[in-house]
Amino acid sequence: MISLKSKDIISILDFTKEEMLYILDLSKRMEKEGGSDILKGKVLANLFFEPSTRTRLSFETAMKRLGGEVVGFDELGTTSTVKGESLRDSVRIIEGYCDIIVLRHFLEGASRLTADSVNIPVINAGDGASQHPTQTFVDLYTIKKVKGKLENLSIGFLGDLKYGRTAHSLAYAMSNFNAEMYFISPSSLRIPKDYLEELESRNVSYHEVESINEVSSKLDILYCTRIQKERFADPVEYEKVRGIYKLSKSVMDELNVKDDLKILHPLPRVDEMDESLDATSYAVYFQQAHSGIPVRETLLATVLGAIQ
């Protein structure tokens, strides 16, 4: 029997295929039936050292819908970090105020450090350019919902694959489902070598290209990401790649794509995806965002031992 009680959610690599499917099945049940007040009396600390809309609000909504309470912050300037307090000290104090911590931080490895510093469960809501495992569960849930399966799909990752933590996590997750992967990016934003080495160790078939035209006809899923300006140390380098990919209805009409292609995007979008795309049958990114509620309800409830 699978149990995720008290489990930290730091990396998608910490989950087996069976655990992933278990979470997706519970999320489907949660979306259909709801969870009532199963987390009444529990407190979530939402600690966001980086900006967030969907992740922060969906965790807050999920916790409140299950009867729990939420404390936390979403601006670095309102915390004692500006006074020089270390992350380790901060979370050790906050541990005494809550039952579970959700952390987003600009430094890679911050969630692992937090998990090692406290005795309550920690959920990684994005650490630097590393991973974003709860977004990955949302992505998997959406893909399974719109395609009816996860196995044997061809998935293209488009955009900033160097800094795109959502793409990193989803590639790792899809390696469990015999996916054919296409990494579409400018040479300066290729997916880091260590991620490719992990995929190779899992016998994943992948291809690196710079133009979507080369592979558009092969794709079942196109996972689009924005070029992440905030990750660039040099603004000149950002300007070189800004707007390099722009999807729109007219672009999709010209591309040779499958009729049942679905486009996902973790959002926010900037200029890589025009609003004209929203009304097409390809677009499922708003459905994807809304799926964050039942998926994160499930993750909170399972880690806190309220459901299994």
VEXVEXKE-476947 format. One record per residue (C-alpha): residue in three letters; x, y, z. Coordinates in steps of 0.02 Angstrom, whole numbers, plus 50000, padded with zeros to 5 digits. Each point is the difference from the previous one (the first is absolute). Layout:
% VEXVEXKE-476947
[rec "ALA"; [X; Y; Z]],
...
//
This chain:
% VEXVEXKE-476947
[rec "MET"; [50000; 50000; 50000]],
[rec "ILE"; [50067; 50171; 49951]],
[rec "SER"; [50014; 50131; 50137]],
[rec "LEU"; [50069; 50176; 49977]],
[rec "LYS"; [49969; 50055; 50179]],
[rec "SER"; [50136; 50120; 50061]],
[rec "LYS"; [50091; 49987; 49832]],
[rec "ASP"; [50096; 50153; 49939]],
[rec "ILE"; [49963; 50049; 49820]],
[rec "ILE"; [50166; 50070; 49939]],
[rec "SER"; [50038; 49916; 49834]],
[rec "ILE"; [49893; 49900; 49880]],
[rec "LEU"; [50142; 49873; 50002]],
[rec "ASP"; [49950; 49958; 50178]],
[rec "PHE"; [49841; 49919; 49934]],
[rec "THR"; [49976; 49832; 49919]],
[rec "LYS"; [49886; 49977; 49850]],
[rec "GLU"; [49875; 49912; 50112]],
[rec "GLU"; [49998; 50146; 50123]],
[rec "MET"; [49972; 50123; 49858]],
[rec "LEU"; [49852; 49903; 49934]],
[rec "TYR"; [49932; 49982; 50177]],
[rec "ILE"; [50003; 50190; 50021]],
[rec "LEU"; [49915; 50026; 49831]],
[rec "ASP"; [49863; 49876; 50043]],
[rec "LEU"; [49970; 50083; 50168]],
[rec "SER"; [49997; 50171; 49914]],
[rec "LYS"; [49864; 49940; 49883]],
[rec "ARG"; [49899; 49942; 50150]],
[rec "MET"; [50034; 50164; 50090]],
[rec "GLU"; [49940; 50102; 49850]],
[rec "LYS"; [49840; 49898; 49991]],
[rec "GLU"; [49958; 49980; 50184]],
[rec "GLY"; [50095; 50134; 50094]],
[rec "GLY"; [50082; 49975; 50168]],
[rec "SER"; [49881; 50086; 50123]],
[rec "ASP"; [50091; 50063; 50158]],
[rec "ILE"; [50131; 49863; 50008]],
[rec "LEU"; [50140; 50125; 50041]],
[rec "LYS"; [49903; 50097; 50132]],
[rec "GLY"; [50121; 50053; 50136]],
[rec "LYS"; [50152; 49988; 49887]],
[rec "VAL"; [50104; 50152; 49950]],
[rec "LEU"; [50098; 50024; 49839]],
[rec "ALA"; [50145; 50122; 49993]],
[rec "ASN"; [50013; 50071; 49823]],
[rec "LEU"; [50178; 50070; 49990]],
[rec "PHE"; [50028; 50086; 49833]],
[rec "PHE"; [50170; 50083; 49980]],
[rec "GLU"; [49961; 50022; 49814]],
[rec "PRO"; [49844; 50067; 49913]],
[rec "SER"; [49858; 49879; 49965]],
[rec "THR"; [49817; 50008; 49953]],
[rec "ARG"; [49935; 49828; 49954]],
[rec "THR"; [50106; 49893; 50115]],
[rec "ARG"; [49980; 50108; 50155]],
[rec "LEU"; [49814; 50032; 49979]],
[rec "SER"; [49959; 49821; 49952]],
[rec "PHE"; [50089; 49933; 50155]],
[rec "GLU"; [49908; 50127; 50106]],
[rec "THR"; [49833; 49959; 49919]],
[rec "ALA"; [50032; 49812; 50015]],
[rec "MET"; [50040; 50013; 50185]],
[rec "LYS"; [49849; 50108; 50039]],
[rec "ARG"; [49882; 49889; 49900]],
[rec "LEU"; [50055; 49854; 50108]],
[rec "GLY"; [49964; 50097; 50160]],
[rec "GLY"; [50179; 50050; 50041]],
[rec "GLU"; [50080; 50169; 50034]],
[rec "VAL"; [50139; 50092; 49909]],
[rec "VAL"; [50138; 50116; 50062]],
[rec "GLY"; [50150; 50065; 49907]],
[rec "PHE"; [50067; 50136; 49887]],
[rec "ASP"; [50027; 50037; 49816]],
[rec "GLU"; [50126; 50141; 50008]],
[rec "LEU"; [50180; 49981; 50055]],
[rec "GLY"; [50000; 50177; 50068]],
[rec "THR"; [49872; 49958; 50134]],
[rec "THR"; [50110; 49865; 50079]],
[rec "SER"; [50149; 50001; 50118]],
[rec "THR"; [50108; 49944; 49854]],
[rec "VAL"; [50029; 50185; 49965]],
[rec "LYS"; [50074; 50011; 50176]],
[rec "GLY"; [50122; 49861; 49961]],
[rec "GLU"; [49906; 49850; 50071]],
[rec "SER"; [50051; 49836; 49917]],
[rec "LEU"; [49875; 49889; 49912]],
[rec "ARG"; [50040; 49860; 50122]],
[rec "ASP"; [49959; 50109; 50150]],
[rec "SER"; [49843; 50068; 49918]],
[rec "VAL"; [49924; 49830; 49965]],
[rec "ARG"; [50048; 49930; 50170]],
[rec "ILE"; [49899; 50140; 50079]],
[rec "ILE"; [49853; 49984; 49879]],
[rec "GLU"; [49996; 49811; 50031]],
[rec "GLY"; [49926; 50039; 50170]],
[rec "TYR"; [49854; 50093; 49921]],
[rec "CYS"; [49937; 49872; 49875]],
[rec "ASP"; [49979; 49818; 49947]],
[rec "ILE"; [50073; 50011; 49824]],
[rec "ILE"; [50109; 50121; 49901]],
[rec "VAL"; [49984; 50046; 49817]],
[rec "LEU"; [50157; 50090; 49943]],
[rec "ARG"; [50046; 50095; 49843]],
[rec "HIS"; [50177; 50067; 49998]],
[rec "PHE"; [50120; 50077; 49874]],
[rec "LEU"; [50143; 49886; 50052]],
[rec "GLU"; [50015; 49823; 49933]],
[rec "GLY"; [50004; 49878; 50144]],
[rec "ALA"; [49904; 50112; 50121]],
[rec "SER"; [49857; 49877; 50018]],
[rec "ARG"; [50117; 49857; 50039]],
[rec "LEU"; [50089; 50107; 50130]],
[rec "THR"; [49832; 50043; 50077]],
[rec "ALA"; [49946; 49818; 50006]],
[rec "ASP"; [50163; 49955; 50086]],
[rec "SER"; [49974; 50140; 50128]],
[rec "VAL"; [49824; 49964; 50061]],
[rec "ASN"; [49897; 49852; 50061]],
[rec "ILE"; [49841; 50036; 49904]],
[rec "PRO"; [49966; 49965; 49814]],
[rec "VAL"; [50069; 50122; 49872]],
[rec "ILE"; [49933; 50025; 49824]],
[rec "ASN"; [50111; 50078; 49867]],
[rec "ALA"; [49901; 50132; 49905]],
[rec "GLY"; [50150; 50039; 49888]],
[rec "ASP"; [50183; 50020; 50045]],
[rec "GLY"; [50100; 50109; 49882]],
[rec "ALA"; [50019; 49919; 49830]],
[rec "SER"; [49995; 49824; 50071]],
[rec "GLN"; [49829; 49918; 50021]],
[rec "HIS"; [49815; 50033; 50033]],
[rec "PRO"; [49927; 49829; 50045]],
[rec "THR"; [49823; 50053; 50045]],
[rec "GLN"; [49982; 50087; 49832]],
[rec "THR"; [50055; 49836; 49922]],
[rec "PHE"; [49859; 49907; 50085]],
[rec "VAL"; [49881; 50132; 49931]],
[rec "ASP"; [50077; 49976; 49827]],
[rec "LEU"; [49986; 49810; 50008]],
[rec "TYR"; [49820; 50013; 50060]],
[rec "THR"; [49958; 50116; 49855]],
[rec "ILE"; [50086; 49892; 49869]],
[rec "LYS"; [49913; 49843; 50061]],
[rec "LYS"; [49834; 50091; 50000]],
[rec "VAL"; [50013; 50071; 49823]],
[rec "LYS"; [50090; 49853; 49917]],
[rec "GLY"; [49924; 49858; 50100]],
[rec "LYS"; [50171; 49928; 50038]],
[rec "LEU"; [50180; 50039; 50046]],
[rec "GLU"; [50086; 49856; 49912]],
[rec "ASN"; [50084; 50009; 49829]],
[rec "LEU"; [49975; 50185; 49966]],
[rec "SER"; [50111; 50117; 49900]],
[rec "ILE"; [50029; 50160; 50097]],
[rec "GLY"; [50087; 50158; 49944]],
[rec "PHE"; [50075; 50122; 50125]],
[rec "LEU"; [50010; 50174; 49925]],
[rec "GLY"; [50092; 50155; 50060]],
[rec "ASP"; [50114; 50026; 50149]],
[rec "LEU"; [50061; 49826; 50041]],
[rec "LYS"; [50156; 50058; 50090]],
[rec "TYR"; [49910; 50088; 50142]],
[rec "GLY"; [49826; 49924; 49978]],
[rec "ARG"; [49977; 49900; 50160]],
[rec "THR"; [49825; 49943; 49949]],
[rec "ALA"; [50072; 49923; 49841]],
[rec "HIS"; [50138; 49916; 50099]],
[rec "SER"; [49879; 49918; 50120]],
[rec "LEU"; [49876; 49947; 49865]],
[rec "ALA"; [50138; 49921; 49894]],
[rec "TYR"; [50054; 49897; 50150]],
[rec "ALA"; [49820; 49948; 50035]],
[rec "MET"; [49960; 49953; 49820]],
[rec "SER"; [50154; 49890; 49996]],
[rec "ASN"; [49894; 49874; 50095]],
[rec "PHE"; [49873; 49988; 49860]],
[rec "ASN"; [50102; 49956; 49845]],
[rec "ALA"; [49990; 50176; 49930]],
[rec "GLU"; [50089; 50061; 49844]],
[rec "MET"; [50070; 50172; 50044]],
[rec "TYR"; [50042; 50148; 49889]],
[rec "PHE"; [50094; 50145; 50079]],
[rec "ILE"; [49971; 50155; 49895]],
[rec "SER"; [50106; 50150; 50051]],
[rec "PRO"; [50135; 50120; 49942]],
[rec "SER"; [50175; 49933; 50028]],
[rec "SER"; [50027; 50117; 50147]],
[rec "LEU"; [49848; 49932; 50092]],
[rec "ARG"; [50021; 49813; 49975]],
[rec "ILE"; [49949; 49883; 50138]],
[rec "PRO"; [50152; 49974; 50115]],
[rec "LYS"; [50109; 49850; 49970]],
[rec "ASP"; [49969; 49920; 50169]],
[rec "TYR"; [49814; 49986; 49961]],
[rec "LEU"; [50038; 49916; 49835]],
[rec "GLU"; [50119; 49880; 50086]],
[rec "GLU"; [49862; 49951; 50121]],
[rec "LEU"; [49882; 49971; 49855]],
[rec "GLU"; [50132; 49895; 49911]],
[rec "SER"; [50019; 49894; 50156]],
[rec "ARG"; [49814; 49966; 49986]],
[rec "ASN"; [50014; 49954; 49815]],
[rec "VAL"; [49893; 50147; 49945]],
[rec "SER"; [49998; 50042; 49816]],
[rec "TYR"; [50026; 50188; 49977]],
[rec "HIS"; [50045; 50126; 49865]],
[rec "GLU"; [50067; 50178; 50010]],
[rec "VAL"; [49946; 50123; 49864]],
[rec "GLU"; [49987; 50189; 49982]],
[rec "SER"; [49846; 50012; 49890]],
[rec "ILE"; [49827; 49934; 50040]],
[rec "ASN"; [49972; 49976; 49812]],
[rec "GLU"; [50120; 49853; 50005]],
[rec "VAL"; [49893; 49898; 50120]],
[rec "SER"; [49824; 50075; 50005]],
[rec "SER"; [49920; 49855; 49906]],
[rec "LYS"; [50062; 49874; 50129]],
[rec "LEU"; [49931; 50079; 50158]],
[rec "ASP"; [49855; 49946; 50109]],
[rec "ILE"; [50040; 50131; 50133]],
[rec "LEU"; [50089; 50167; 49982]],
[rec "TYR"; [50060; 50068; 50167]],
[rec "CYS"; [50036; 50184; 49977]],
[rec "THR"; [50103; 50105; 50121]],
[rec "ARG"; [50043; 50184; 50008]],
[rec "ILE"; [50176; 50069; 49985]],
[rec "GLN"; [50038; 50037; 50183]],
[rec "LYS"; [50072; 50175; 50004]],
[rec "GLU"; [50030; 49994; 50188]],
[rec "ARG"; [50124; 49855; 49982]],
[rec "PHE"; [50118; 50092; 49883]],
[rec "ALA"; [50154; 50080; 50077]],
[rec "ASP"; [50028; 50103; 49842]],
[rec "PRO"; [49852; 50098; 49927]],
[rec "VAL"; [50087; 49999; 49830]],
[rec "GLU"; [49991; 49811; 49994]],
[rec "TYR"; [49814; 50006; 50040]],
[rec "GLU"; [49969; 50123; 49858]],
[rec "LYS"; [50081; 49878; 49878]],
[rec "VAL"; [49867; 49868; 50033]],
[rec "ARG"; [49848; 50103; 50051]],
[rec "GLY"; [49852; 49959; 49889]],
[rec "ILE"; [50094; 49866; 49905]],
[rec "TYR"; [49846; 49887; 50004]],
[rec "LYS"; [49825; 50070; 49975]],
[rec "LEU"; [49852; 49885; 49988]],
[rec "SER"; [49833; 50063; 49933]],
[rec "LYS"; [49850; 49933; 49909]],
[rec "SER"; [50074; 50052; 49833]],
[rec "VAL"; [50165; 49916; 50041]],
[rec "MET"; [49911; 49840; 50049]],
[rec "ASP"; [49898; 50006; 49838]],
[rec "GLU"; [50162; 50002; 49902]],
[rec "LEU"; [50088; 49864; 50099]],
[rec "ASN"; [49975; 49818; 49959]],
[rec "VAL"; [49927; 49938; 50165]],
[rec "LYS"; [49886; 49861; 50056]],
[rec "ASP"; [49817; 50046; 50016]],
[rec "ASP"; [50000; 49942; 50181]],
[rec "LEU"; [50160; 50090; 50052]],
[rec "LYS"; [49983; 50081; 50171]],
[rec "ILE"; [50100; 50151; 50058]],
[rec "LEU"; [50046; 50019; 50184]],
[rec "HIS"; [50084; 50148; 50083]],
[rec "PRO"; [50037; 50019; 50187]],
[rec "LEU"; [49967; 50189; 49983]],
[rec "PRO"; [50025; 50144; 50012]],
[rec "ARG"; [50021; 50032; 49815]],
[rec "VAL"; [50085; 50155; 49931]],
[rec "ASP"; [50016; 50010; 49811]],
[rec "GLU"; [50029; 49817; 49956]],
[rec "MET"; [49816; 49957; 49985]],
[rec "ASP"; [49870; 50116; 49923]],
[rec "GLU"; [49824; 50013; 50069]],
[rec "SER"; [49933; 49946; 49830]],
[rec "LEU"; [50055; 49825; 50049]],
[rec "ASP"; [49881; 49995; 50149]],
[rec "ALA"; [49844; 49959; 49899]],
[rec "THR"; [50080; 49858; 49902]],
[rec "SER"; [49980; 49816; 50040]],
[rec "TYR"; [50186; 49990; 50036]],
[rec "ALA"; [49995; 50110; 50154]],
[rec "VAL"; [49979; 49915; 50169]],
[rec "TYR"; [50110; 50113; 50108]],
[rec "PHE"; [49856; 50082; 50095]],
[rec "GLN"; [49928; 49828; 50037]],
[rec "GLN"; [50176; 49954; 50054]],
[rec "ALA"; [50008; 50148; 50122]],
[rec "HIS"; [49830; 49958; 50075]],
[rec "SER"; [50054; 49820; 50027]],
[rec "GLY"; [50122; 50067; 50128]],
[rec "ILE"; [49861; 50001; 50130]],
[rec "PRO"; [49953; 49814; 50008]],
[rec "VAL"; [50181; 49946; 49974]],
[rec "ARG"; [50066; 50110; 50140]],
[rec "GLU"; [49853; 49953; 50112]],
[rec "THR"; [50054; 49820; 49975]],
[rec "LEU"; [50183; 50034; 50035]],
[rec "LEU"; [49960; 50094; 50161]],
[rec "ALA"; [49876; 49870; 50060]],
[rec "THR"; [50111; 49850; 49964]],
[rec "VAL"; [50158; 50075; 50076]],
[rec "LEU"; [49902; 50052; 50155]],
[rec "GLY"; [49925; 49825; 50012]],
[rec "ALA"; [49818; 50052; 49975]],
[rec "ILE"; [49969; 49885; 49851]],
[rec "GLN"; [50079; 49847; 49924]],
//
